[in-house]
């Protein structure tokens, strides 16, 4: 009975919360109903907000909807046509869309480093063991590629001469399938695909935690994924922005503290298809929302690494101070 009462109370709070954030009108008059759209990526981004997603789905006539897509380019398309009020995408791509003039600001980092070097080559014990090896990386010039190249350089290896980087598998899913099937003996992949690969192929092991390697070099974790908000929403609905930030932050904390329950929701909402894999993936998915204003220097340092290696990865220049909310 107590458990039922608590769950009922939580549901009522969730529904009341989302009705409240969308109906605020300081003049006290009627406001034409508006639906706000959050677009997020299938993977850690949506895993971290799963409690929020579930609450909205259970609410009556919610004024906020969450759209889960597979690729960052789909997020960018919705930003280009203005249909995304809030958008989750790689931080490097967030810099690009801002520098290209899209009217969005970075409001938080919800996902930190999720990248790992995986494979079945048990001879790899340190960076020097990668010399003359072939490592598969998805999409040259994307975040995993540039970050891995940077770490190679920091550990005394020339990415162009001392190692063979193979880009034949163009997406995360293609590469994960190749590692799982043995077509690629070494690959840079991210959670939750890491857990899916290990579930399918017990001989595949984590060789390097690239997030830990980055931390040892840079002194701070990888602000890998960005949450952006449309400037007009920030201007006209500041309370909504604050409450979305708070709800996402609480959701990520709940996922980390309740991994078994979170895994059930992750499967229920078709982000992953196996509860055991979902539960295994949560700890390595870097789920922790931090407001951009609190870590703007850290984000700037992260983007500067990519800018130095290839300015086009951040849109040809570094974002200015107006990038941050």
Secondary structure, 3 states (H helix, E strand, C coil): CHHHHHHHHHHHHHHHHHHHHHHCCCCCCCCCCCCEEEEEECCHHHHHCHHHHHHHHHCCCCCEEEEEECCHHHHHHHHHCCCCCEEEEEHHHHHHHHHCCCCEEEEEEEECCCEEEEECCCCCCCHHHHCCCEEECCCCCCHHHHHHHHHHHHCCCCCCCCCEEECCCCCHHHHHHHHHHCCCCEEEEECCHHHHHHHHCCCCEEEEEHHHHHHHHHCCCCCCEEEEEEHHHHHHCHHHHHHHHHHHHHHHHHHHHCHHHHHHHHHHCCCCCCHHHHHHHHCCCCEEEEEHHHCHHHHHHHHHHHHHHCHHHHCCCCCCHHHEC
